[in-house]
Amino acid sequence: MLNLSQAVLLYKNMKVEESVYLGKLFDAYGILLSERQQEICQLVLNDDLTLSEIALNLNITRQAVLDGLNKAEKKLKWFEENLGFLKQIARLEEENERLKKTNKEE
């Protein structure tokens, strides 16, 4: 069983991994989001602002920021599930590494 500090560390790592993944999704599919969703994602993922800071900057409520972020995240994941761009990039990167190793061995 995990103690509290281990659980907190695990939670933070999961948040970081999820944030990195969402950043990659945003880079790949962000252009397909609404202008407001793009703006919110940019402020959360790239500028690392809190919901309160974003709400203040955009003159909207924190709930509106959270709703926009949740909708954007759902759309980004839907795009990846249906288009698979990130999966294809990962596959190509793996193949590239395999070919590099093969060439070094020869």
C-alpha positions in Angstrom: 0.0 0.0 0.0 1.2 3.5 -0.8 1.9 6.0 1.9 0.7 9.6 1.5 3.9 11.0 0.1 4.1 8.2 -2.5 0.5 8.8 -3.5 1.0 12.5 -3.9 4.2 11.9 -6.0 2.3 9.4 -8.1 -0.6 11.9 -8.6 1.8 14.7 -9.6 3.6 12.4 -12.1 0.2 11.4 -13.6 -0.8 15.1 -13.9 2.6 15.9 -15.6 2.2 12.9 -18.0 -1.4 13.9 -18.8 -0.3 17.5 -19.3 2.5 16.5 -21.7 0.1 14.3 -23.6 -2.5 17.1 -23.9 0.2 19.4 -25.1 1.1 17.0 -27.8 -2.6 16.7 -28.8 -2.9 20.5 -28.8 0.1 20.8 -31.0 -1.3 18.3 -33.5 -5.0 19.2 -33.5 -5.3 22.6 -31.8 -6.1 24.3 -35.0 -9.3 22.3 -35.2 -10.6 23.8 -31.9 -12.7 26.9 -31.6 -10.7 30.2 -31.2 -11.7 30.4 -27.5 -10.7 26.8 -26.8 -7.4 27.4 -28.5 -6.9 30.5 -26.3 -7.7 28.6 -23.1 -5.5 25.6 -24.0 -2.6 28.0 -24.9 -2.9 29.7 -21.5 -3.1 26.4 -19.6 -0.7 24.2 -21.5 1.9 26.7 -22.7 1.7 29.7 -20.3 0.9 27.5 -17.2 -1.8 29.9 -15.9 -4.3 28.8 -13.3 -8.1 28.8 -14.0 -8.5 32.0 -11.9 -5.7 33.8 -13.8 -7.2 32.8 -17.2 -10.7 33.8 -16.0 -9.4 37.2 -15.0 -7.4 37.7 -18.3 -10.4 36.6 -20.5 -13.0 38.3 -18.3 -15.0 35.1 -17.9 -15.8 32.8 -14.9 -13.5 30.0 -13.7 -16.4 27.7 -14.5 -16.4 28.9 -18.1 -12.6 28.3 -18.3 -13.0 24.8 -16.9 -15.9 24.0 -19.3 -13.9 25.3 -22.3 -10.9 23.3 -21.2 -12.9 20.1 -20.7 -14.6 20.4 -24.0 -11.3 21.1 -25.7 -9.7 18.1 -24.1 -12.6 15.8 -25.1 -12.3 17.1 -28.7 -8.5 16.6 -28.8 -8.8 13.1 -27.6 -11.6 12.4 -30.1 -9.4 13.7 -32.9 -6.6 11.4 -31.9 -8.9 8.4 -31.5 -10.3 8.9 -35.0 -7.2 10.3 -36.9 -4.3 8.7 -35.0 -1.8 11.3 -36.0 0.3 11.0 -32.7 0.2 7.2 -32.9 1.5 7.4 -36.4 4.3 9.8 -35.5 5.3 7.5 -32.6 5.4 4.5 -34.9 7.5 6.4 -37.4 9.9 7.6 -34.7 10.3 4.0 -33.5 11.0 2.8 -37.0 13.5 5.6 -37.5 15.4 4.6 -34.3 15.3 0.9 -35.4 16.8 1.9 -38.8 19.5 4.0 -37.1 20.6 1.1 -34.9 20.6 -1.2 -37.9 22.8 1.2 -39.8 25.2 1.5 -36.9 25.6 -2.2 -36.6 26.5 -2.6 -40.3 
